[in-house]
């Protein structure tokens, strides 16, 4: 995990890959809990037997489950010592480029694309987030995330 002292220290990294997150394993329990929370009970996610006979040969995670892990990836990648809080501000674009079979290990590559000062001495950051599946040739999710951090 990388550590930055201040928001300004992180802002100096615009244009660079700042960090790579820890690996995270996707479990069927997570997929089922996500289905419960969102009401998305599509069989390809929650019906293990039927999913084995489906197009991917096994159950896959919801795309939005993968996307909802972005905060976990950020938290496991870097820390800013003199920042009291951060909030998700939105997304400019998201693509789910490959399936995530249950049991997959995922991690994210975080590249800081841009920063701009905001109210209350905060910093808005635009991040390129590329979520990789261990052993896969292409990413499973590519997103441009907006995050606001405050001292």
TIPA-996860 format. One line per 8 residues: number of its first residue (from 1); their letters; for each residue x, y, z of N, C-alpha, C. Coordinates in Angstrom, 3 decimals, m for minus. Layout:
<nodes>
NUM) A) X:Y:Z:X:Y:Z:X:Y:Z ~ ...
</nodes>
This chain:
<nodes>
1) XXXXXXXX) 0.844:m1.183:0.000:0.000:0.000:0.000:0.886:1.241:0.000 ~ 0.527:2.178:m0.862:1.251:3.446:m0.900:0.639:4.403:0.103 ~ 1.472:5.281:0.630:1.001:6.295:1.570:1.413:7.670:1.059 ~ 0.444:8.573:1.040:0.681:9.970:0.700:0.413:10.794:1.945 ~ 1.184:11.829:2.137:0.980:12.686:3.301:m0.238:13.588:3.117 ~ m0.348:14.206:1.936:m1.395:15.198:1.697:m2.077:14.956:0.355 ~ m3.181:15.637:0.161:m3.863:15.594:m1.131:m2.970:16.152:m2.236 ~ m2.185:17.167:m1.917:m1.274:17.756:m2.903:m0.229:16.735:m3.350
9) XXXXXXXX) 0.232:15.903:m2.442:1.200:14.861:m2.807:0.583:13.888:m3.812 ~ m0.668:13.530:m3.589:m1.342:12.633:m4.525:m1.589:13.340:m5.861 ~ m1.990:14.611:m5.807:m2.268:15.374:m7.031:m1.032:15.468:m7.933 ~ 0.137:15.369:m7.360:1.374:15.419:m8.138:1.545:14.184:m9.021 ~ 0.692:13.191:m8.842:0.796:11.935:m9.601:m0.098:11.887:m10.832 ~ m0.689:12.996:m11.232:m1.558:13.001:m12.415:m0.802:12.426:m13.607 ~ m1.483:11.539:m14.320:m0.893:10.905:m15.487:m0.151:9.613:m15.180 ~ m0.119:9.218:m13.921:0.629:8.022:m13.519:m0.292:6.937:m12.963
17) XXXXXXXX) 0.130:5.683:m13.125:m0.515:4.609:m12.383:m0.058:4.775:m10.938 ~ m1.001:5.040:m10.063:m0.683:5.339:m8.668:m0.521:4.064:m7.855 ~ m1.372:3.070:m8.114:m1.332:1.877:m7.279:m2.058:0.730:m7.959 ~ m1.773:m0.459:m7.445:m2.483:m1.678:m7.821:m3.033:m2.258:m6.526 ~ m4.310:m2.580:m6.521:m4.955:m3.055:m5.295:m4.524:m4.469:m4.943 ~ m4.918:m4.896:m3.767:m4.777:m6.288:m3.362:m5.758:m7.131:m4.178 ~ m5.485:m8.419:m4.262:m6.418:m9.356:m4.893:m7.597:m9.597:m3.976 ~ m8.759:m9.803:m4.582:m10.000:m10.066:m3.853:m10.703:m11.223:m4.548
25) XXXXXXXX) m11.095:m12.241:m3.786:m11.777:m13.402:m4.348:m13.285:m13.193:m4.302 ~ m13.947:m13.446:m5.422:m15.400:m13.326:m5.517:m16.028:m14.666:m5.131 ~ m16.909:m14.654:m4.145:m17.546:m15.878:m3.668:m19.015:m15.931:m4.074 ~ m19.562:m17.142:m4.075:m20.992:m17.287:m4.356:m21.819:m16.587:m3.285 ~ m21.345:m16.610:m2.043:m22.070:m15.916:m0.961:m22.171:m14.422:m1.260 ~ m21.091:m13.806:m1.748:m21.139:m12.380:m2.111:m22.157:m12.143:m3.220 ~ m22.126:m13.002:m4.223:m23.047:m12.868:m5.353:m24.488:m12.979:m4.860 ~ m24.761:m13.951:m4.004:m26.118:m14.127:m3.469:m26.546:m12.930:m2.625
33) XXXXXXXX) m25.628:m12.409:m1.816:m25.959:m11.236:m0.987:m26.218:m10.017:m1.862 ~ m25.440:m9.865:m2.930:m25.658:m8.753:m3.845:m27.028:m8.882:m4.511 ~ m27.390:m10.107:m4.893:m28.705:m10.339:m5.486:m29.810:m9.961:m4.506 ~ m29.641:m10.325:m3.243:m30.634:m9.974:m2.221:m30.744:m8.464:m2.064 ~ m29.606:m7.799:m2.041:m29.599:m6.348:m1.817:m30.196:m5.580:m2.987 ~ m30.016:m6.088:m4.204:m30.439:m5.327:m5.390:m31.707:m5.857:m6.050 ~ m32.121:m7.072:m5.681:m33.280:m7.672:m6.320:m32.970:m8.272:m7.683 ~ m31.686:m8.341:m8.043:m31.278:m8.914:m9.329:m30.953:m10.391:m9.121
41) XXXXXXXX) m31.957:m11.233:m9.327:m31.814:m12.672:m9.099:m31.666:m13.441:m10.410 ~ m31.070:m12.820:m11.411:m30.818:m13.472:m12.696:m30.155:m14.832:m12.446 ~ m30.669:m15.868:m13.086:m30.197:m17.232:m12.826:m28.711:m17.412:m13.084 ~ m28.144:m16.664:m14.003:m26.720:m16.829:m14.321:m25.824:m16.459:m13.141 ~ m26.408:m15.742:m12.173:m25.659:m15.354:m10.974:m25.941:m16.275:m9.795 ~ m27.208:m16.637:m9.595:m27.595:m17.270:m8.324:m28.011:m18.732:m8.422 ~ m28.290:m19.234:m9.599:m28.684:m20.639:m9.753:m27.465:m21.407:m10.276 ~ m26.711:m21.977:m9.338:m25.425:m22.591:m9.675:m25.591:m23.719:m10.693
49) XXXXXXXX) m26.566:m24.584:m10.485:m26.751:m25.715:m11.406:m27.132:m25.246:m12.806 ~ m28.077:m24.338:m12.890:m28.489:m23.833:m14.197:m27.353:m23.056:m14.873 ~ m26.601:m22.290:m14.077:m25.489:m21.510:m14.635:m24.413:m22.421:m15.226 ~ m24.214:m23.594:m14.617:m23.221:m24.537:m15.162:m23.596:m24.987:m16.568 ~ m24.885:m25.004:m16.866:m25.355:m25.386:m18.202:m25.514:m24.164:m19.111 ~ m25.236:m22.986:m18.583:m25.413:m21.749:m19.345:m24.209:m21.395:m20.195 ~ m24.223:m20.210:m20.763:m23.203:m19.816:m21.733:m21.787:m19.681:m21.170 ~ m21.640:m19.489:m19.858:m20.309:m19.321:m19.268:m19.832:m20.568:m18.531
57) XXXXXXXX) m20.698:m21.568:m18.403:m20.319:m22.830:m17.782:m20.217:m22.801:m16.275 ~ m20.566:m21.688:m15.684:m20.521:m21.514:m14.225:m21.207:m20.199:m13.877 ~ m21.553:m20.013:m12.603:m22.164:m18.730:m12.235:m21.143:m17.598:m12.345 ~ m21.649:m16.424:m12.704:m20.797:m15.242:m12.804:m21.337:m14.144:m11.891 ~ m20.442:m13.279:m11.475:m20.816:m12.133:m10.636:m21.570:m11.101:m11.471 ~ m22.455:m10.376:m10.812:m23.124:m9.240:m11.444:m22.065:m8.203:m11.840 ~ m22.254:m7.561:m12.985:m21.352:m6.475:m13.352:m21.343:m5.384:m12.301 ~ m22.534:m5.077:m11.787:m22.596:m4.014:m10.786:m21.979:m4.427:m9.454
65) XXXXXXXX) m21.886:m5.727:m9.180:m21.140:m6.174:m8.004:m19.663:m5.836:m8.198 ~ m19.140:m6.145:m9.365:m17.745:m5.805:m9.660:m17.526:m4.304:m9.492 ~ m18.423:m3.502:m10.043:m18.303:m2.047:m9.942:m18.379:m1.580:m8.491 ~ m19.237:m2.214:m7.697:m19.404:m1.794:m6.301:m18.167:m2.073:m5.450 ~ m17.224:m2.838:m5.981:m15.990:m3.132:m5.254:m14.932:m2.049:m5.414 ~ m15.191:m1.035:m6.225:m14.199:0.013:m6.413:m13.712:0.615:m5.099 ~ m14.586:0.924:m4.134:m14.073:1.457:m2.867:m13.109:0.501:m2.150 ~ m13.364:m0.801:m2.233:m12.463:m1.778:m1.624:m11.104:m1.723:m2.313
73) XXXXXXXX) m11.115:m1.640:m3.638:m9.860:m1.566:m4.370:m9.083:m0.302:m4.012 ~ m9.765:0.832:m3.931:m9.094:2.074:m3.542:m8.525:1.959:m2.129 ~ m9.336:1.459:m1.198:m8.898:1.375:0.201:m7.695:0.463:0.392 ~ m7.566:m0.567:m0.434:m6.443:m1.490:m0.272:m5.211:m1.040:m1.052 ~ m5.312:0.092:m1.753:m4.225:0.525:m2.635:m3.372:1.641:m2.077 ~ m4.013:2.616:m1.454:m3.237:3.746:m0.950:m3.978:4.431:0.192 ~ m3.213:5.220:0.940:m3.745:5.979:2.074:m3.233:7.409:1.957 ~ m4.071:8.351:2.378:m3.663:9.749:2.438:m3.759:10.156:3.910
81) XXXXXXXX) m2.628:10.360:4.540:m2.597:10.594:5.996:m3.398:11.812:6.423 ~ m3.306:12.878:5.666:m3.994:14.114:6.060:m5.232:14.329:5.197 ~ m6.081:13.327:5.184:m7.372:13.417:4.509:m8.398:12.758:5.418 ~ m9.394:13.532:5.782:m10.382:13.043:6.739:m11.454:12.160:6.144 ~ m11.794:12.394:4.880:m12.854:11.584:4.281:m12.837:11.690:2.773 ~ m13.446:10.700:2.158:m13.606:10.700:0.718:m15.028:10.284:0.367 ~ m15.508:10.741:m0.773:m16.846:10.357:m1.230:m16.793:10.027:m2.716 ~ m17.603:9.070:m3.107:m17.772:8.778:m4.527:m18.605:9.903:m5.121
89) XXXXXXXX) m18.141:10.466:m6.214:m18.862:11.569:m6.841:m19.587:11.125:m8.106 ~ m19.147:10.020:m8.684:m19.829:9.522:m9.870:m18.885:8.797:m10.802 ~ m19.404:8.518:m11.969:m18.661:7.795:m12.993:m18.866:8.489:m14.327 ~ m17.816:8.609:m15.100:m17.960:9.158:m16.442:m18.294:8.075:m17.449 ~ m17.722:6.895:m17.251:m18.013:5.773:m18.148:m17.644:4.481:m17.456 ~ m18.360:3.434:m17.833:m18.122:2.102:m17.286:m18.396:1.083:m18.384 ~ m17.542:0.085:m18.471:m17.768:m1.037:m19.376:m17.427:m2.324:m18.636 ~ m18.292:m3.327:m18.794:m18.045:m4.659:m18.252:m17.553:m5.497:m19.425
97) XXXXXXXX) m16.253:m5.651:m19.540:m15.626:m6.166:m20.749:m15.442:m7.676:m20.778 ~ m15.647:m8.343:m19.658:m15.523:m9.803:m19.609:m16.254:m10.300:m18.359 ~ m16.740:m11.548:m18.390:m17.436:m12.086:m17.215:m16.480:m12.346:m16.052 ~ m17.073:m12.400:m14.856:m16.327:m12.695:m13.635:m16.908:m13.972:m13.031 ~ m16.328:m15.129:m13.348:m16.817:m16.370:m12.749:m16.640:m16.359:m11.230 ~ m17.594:m16.936:m10.532:m17.465:m17.068:m9.084:m16.169:m17.832:m8.802 ~ m15.442:m17.376:m7.811:m14.144:m17.955:m7.474:m12.983:m17.183:m8.071 ~ m13.274:m16.222:m8.958:m12.224:m15.410:m9.568:m11.563:m14.517:m8.535
105) XXXXXXXX) m10.298:m14.219:m8.806:m9.586:m13.212:m8.010:m9.452:m11.962:m8.871 ~ m9.851:m10.831:m8.289:m9.820:m9.548:m8.986:m8.892:m8.573:m8.274 ~ m8.349:m7.666:m9.057:m7.618:m6.522:m8.507:m7.811:m5.365:m9.470 ~ m7.463:m4.157:m9.008:m7.636:m2.971:m9.851:m6.330:m2.210:m9.992 ~ m6.132:m1.693:m11.188:m5.034:m0.768:m11.469:m5.627:0.636:m11.491 ~ m5.041:1.521:m10.706:m5.582:2.867:m10.516:m4.621:3.908:m11.089 ~ m5.104:4.619:m12.107:m4.310:5.673:m12.736:m5.026:7.001:m12.519 ~ m4.315:7.968:m11.978:m4.892:9.284:m11.725:m4.850:10.102:m13.011
113) XXXXXXXX) m6.026:10.401:m13.566:m6.117:11.111:m14.838:m6.114:12.627:m14.684 ~ m6.787:13.121:m13.637:m6.900:14.575:m13.469:m7.307:14.899:m12.035 ~ m7.012:16.120:m11.633:m7.469:16.626:m10.332:m7.939:18.060:m10.503 ~ m8.815:18.464:m9.600:m9.201:19.870:m9.547:m9.620:20.201:m8.124 ~ m9.245:21.403:m7.675:m9.632:21.796:m6.319:m11.142:21.994:m6.241 ~ m11.696:21.670:m5.088:m13.134:21.878:m4.834:m13.299:22.562:m3.486 ~ m14.534:22.878:m3.161:m14.820:23.596:m1.931:m14.285:22.841:m0.707 ~ m14.142:23.579:0.395:m13.688:23.043:1.675:m12.287:22.440:1.594
121) XXXXXXXX) m11.452:23.045:0.721:m10.055:22.630:0.553:m9.929:21.185:0.071 ~ m10.961:20.720:m0.637:m10.953:19.351:m1.142:m10.333:19.237:m2.518 ~ m10.317:18.000:m2.990:m9.745:17.697:m4.284:m10.643:16.691:m4.992 ~ m11.076:17.039:m6.206:m11.803:16.076:m7.029:m10.800:15.402:m7.954 ~ m10.862:14.067:m7.966:m9.929:13.285:m8.767:m10.691:12.449:m9.785 ~ m10.152:12.384:m10.980:m10.674:11.503:m12.018:m9.686:10.355:m12.161 ~ m10.195:9.130:m11.983:m9.367:7.929:m11.985:m9.752:7.002:m13.124 ~ m8.763:6.442:m13.763:m8.968:5.293:m14.636:m8.816:4.062:m13.741
129) XXXXXXXX) m9.848:3.224:m13.745:m9.823:2.003:m12.947:m9.975:0.821:m13.901 ~ m8.985:m0.036:m13.918:m9.009:m1.230:m14.760:m9.012:m2.432:m13.819 ~ m10.146:m3.158:m13.805:m10.275:m4.323:m12.934:m9.856:m5.556:m13.715 ~ m8.858:m6.247:m13.180:m8.299:m7.430:m13.818:m8.750:m8.693:m13.104 ~ m8.910:m9.762:m13.876:m9.163:m11.091:m13.314:m7.878:m11.886:m13.450 ~ m7.446:m12.480:m12.368:m6.208:m13.248:m12.376:m6.247:m14.308:m13.479 ~ m5.216:m14.300:m14.319:m5.099:m15.285:m15.384:m5.852:m14.960:m16.660 ~ m6.608:m13.883:m16.670:m7.390:m13.527:m17.859:m6.597:m12.568:m18.749
137) XXXXXXXX) m6.837:m12.657:m20.035:m6.115:m11.830:m21.005:m6.602:m10.389:m21.040 ~ m7.890:m10.166:m20.717:m8.400:m8.798:m20.782:m9.112:m8.448:m19.482 ~ m9.269:m7.166:m19.212:m9.918:m6.756:m17.963:m11.395:m7.139:m17.946 ~ m11.959:m7.174:m16.742:m13.380:m7.488:m16.590:m14.236:m6.227:m16.461 ~ m13.604:m5.135:m16.080:m14.324:m3.860:m15.951:m13.329:m2.733:m16.163 ~ m13.771:m1.741:m16.920:m12.986:m0.526:m17.119:m13.912:0.637:m16.783 ~ m13.456:1.492:m15.884:m14.305:2.598:m15.442:m13.481:3.872:m15.284 ~ m14.162:4.984:m15.429:m13.584:6.277:m15.086:m14.380:6.793:m13.898
145) XXXXXXX) m13.731:6.812:m12.748:m14.404:7.136:m11.489:m14.008:8.523:m11.002 ~ m15.000:9.237:m10.467:m14.770:10.544:m9.857:m14.855:10.379:m8.343 ~ m13.811:10.821:m7.671:m13.731:10.704:m6.210:m13.387:12.074:m5.652 ~ m14.055:12.440:m4.570:m13.734:13.689:m3.884:m13.137:13.353:m2.516 ~ m12.032:14.022:m2.199:m11.385:13.833:m0.900:m11.285:15.190:m0.212 ~ m11.395:15.140:1.097:m11.333:16.361:1.907:m10.328:16.171:3.033 ~ m9.671:17.290:3.435:m8.702:17.188:4.535:m9.371:16.825:5.858
</nodes>
